[in-house]
Amino acid sequence: MEANVIVNCVHPGIVRTGQTRDHNGFITVVLALQQGFAIGSAALVSLALFGAFVSRAGIETVDVLTPKVFIGLLIGAMLPYWFSAMTMKSVGSVALKMVEEVWRQFNTIPGLMEGTTKPDYATCVKISIDVSLKEMIPPGALVMITTLVAGTLFGVELLAGVLASSLVSGVQVHVLYAIFLVTSIIVFARALGPKGSEAHKAAVIGDTVGDPLKDTSGPSLIWF
């Protein structure tokens, strides 16, 4: 779909749906393979960092029956979902501002609808960069503040529970988001049915909803 948009912007009126669909399908397969390596490497690095924390803090065992550890497990298990919800909300905020800017240009720039003048690309790029950077501050603060508060106010046992459960929950959530990427592959391959079928419509909806998951929340969880 992105390739279709680029072709239409560069060469308006030229239809290359077949070529661009094949190109999108190939890129999606590459992304699916990359997601597998990303999930595995992120899990191993997180496990190594958790081991370093446990060794440095002098914790011999993480007993889930300990009240502090159990509370930390509950908090840590919720963090990836909260983090992902914040990033998805950020995507919606940026998209809404972009739509408003596009409509403003359509209404204020003469000849834009007819294709005789060029749009103001710089403003759209500025909105995307500025809002994206601002919207990523709350998710980043969530991760840092949670660990600082847990470790400083409640001790290393609760922090160990938070880190352990967030590691397991984060990997599970990332795998779930990768499933949406596989769904988009099915859409491009049309393996569930021809275009226009009920299966294809359902897959398109899943891919549309899953785009913020696999393109924003999923990569962000690698750094979570």
C-alpha positions, 0 to 999 in steps of 0.5 A, a space after each residue: 500500500 505504501 508503494 502505491 502511494 509513493 508511485 501515485 505521488 511521483 507519477 500521478 495517473 500511472 497504475 502499477 498495482 501488481 508490481 507495487 503489491 508484489 513489492 509490498 509483499 516481499 518487504 512484509 516478509 522481510 519485516 516478519 523475519 526481522 521481527 523474529 530476530 528482534 524478539 529473540 535478541 531483545 529477550 536475551 539482552 533483557 535476560 542478561 540485564 536482569 541477571 546483572 541486576 540480580 547479581 549486583 543487588 545480591 539477590 539469590 532467588 526471586 521467590 514469587 510467594 514473597 508479598 513484595 515480589 508478587 506485587 512487583 510481578 503484577 505491576 510488571 506484567 501490566 507495564 508492556 500493555 500500558 506502554 503499548 496503549 500509550 504508543 498507540 494513542 500517540 500514533 492516533 494523535 499524530 495521524 489526527 494532526 496530519 489529517 488536519 494539516 492535509 485538509 488545511 492545505 486542500 482548503 488554502 492552497 489554490 490548485 492543489 486539488 487539481 494537481 497544478 501546484 505542489 503541497 507543503 511537504 515540509 509542514 507535514 514532515 515537521 508535524 510528524 517529527 515534532 509530535 512524535 518526539 513529544 508523544 514518546 516522552 510519556 512512555 519513556 517516563 513511565 518505564 524510568 519512573 516505575 523502576 525508580 519508584 519501585 526500587 527506591 521506595 519498596 526495595 530490590 525485591 519488588 523491583 526484581 518482580 517488576 523486571 522479571 514479569 515485564 520481561 516475560 509479558 513484554 516478549 508475549 506482547 511483542 509476539 502478539 504484535 508480530 502476528 498482525 505482521 503475519 496477517 498483513 502477509 496473508 493479505 498481500 498473498 491472498 491466501 485466505 481468499 480472493 480480494 473482496 471475500 469475507 476472509 480478505 476483508 477481515 484480514 484487511 481490518 486486522 492489518 489496519 488495526 495491527 499497523 500501529 502495533 507492529 510498526 510502533 508498539 512492537 519496535 518500541 517494546 524492544 527498547 522497553 
